[in-house]
Amino acid sequence: MTPKHATSPEMRHRLQKLGIAALCATCTLMAEQYHVLRAQNSVGFRNLLAAWS
């Protein structure tokens, strides 16, 4: 399952070489959690945001 904004293989490889792959995965995970929790309720999202900060 790839995100809609998935980059091209060349760009992904370049990002991995720069060591940003983990950061990208974290950002994607946060984005998915954001959409899930926002669909459920805004309180859950605020709790997640507080836990991340």
C-alpha positions as CSV (number, residue, x, y, z in Angstrom):
1,M,0.0,0.0,0.0
2,T,1.7,3.2,-1.2
3,P,0.6,6.7,-0.4
4,K,-0.9,8.8,-3.1
5,H,2.1,11.2,-2.9
6,A,4.7,8.4,-3.3
7,T,7.8,9.7,-5.0
8,S,9.5,8.1,-8.0
9,P,11.9,5.2,-7.3
10,E,14.9,7.5,-8.2
11,M,13.9,10.1,-5.7
12,R,13.1,7.5,-3.1
13,H,16.6,6.0,-3.6
14,R,18.2,9.5,-3.3
15,L,16.3,10.1,-0.1
16,Q,17.4,6.8,1.4
17,K,21.0,7.7,0.5
18,L,20.6,10.9,2.4
19,G,19.2,9.0,5.4
20,I,15.8,10.5,5.2
21,A,13.9,7.3,4.7
22,A,13.1,6.9,8.4
23,L,11.9,10.5,8.6
24,C,9.6,9.9,5.6
25,A,8.2,6.8,7.1
26,T,7.5,8.6,10.4
27,C,5.9,11.5,8.5
28,T,3.7,9.1,6.5
29,L,2.7,7.3,9.7
30,M,1.8,10.5,11.4
31,A,-0.3,11.6,8.4
32,E,-2.1,8.3,8.4
33,Q,-2.8,8.5,12.1
34,Y,-3.9,12.1,11.6
35,H,-6.6,11.0,9.1
36,V,-7.7,8.1,11.1
37,L,-8.0,10.0,14.4
38,R,-9.6,13.0,12.7
39,A,-12.2,10.7,11.2
40,Q,-12.9,9.4,14.7
41,N,-12.7,12.5,16.8
42,S,-10.6,15.6,17.2
43,V,-9.8,14.9,20.9
44,G,-7.9,11.7,19.9
45,F,-5.9,13.7,17.4
46,R,-5.0,16.3,20.0
47,N,-3.9,13.5,22.4
48,L,-1.7,12.1,19.6
49,L,-0.2,15.5,18.9
50,A,0.5,16.0,22.6
51,A,2.2,12.6,22.8
52,W,4.4,13.5,19.8
53,S,5.5,16.9,21.1
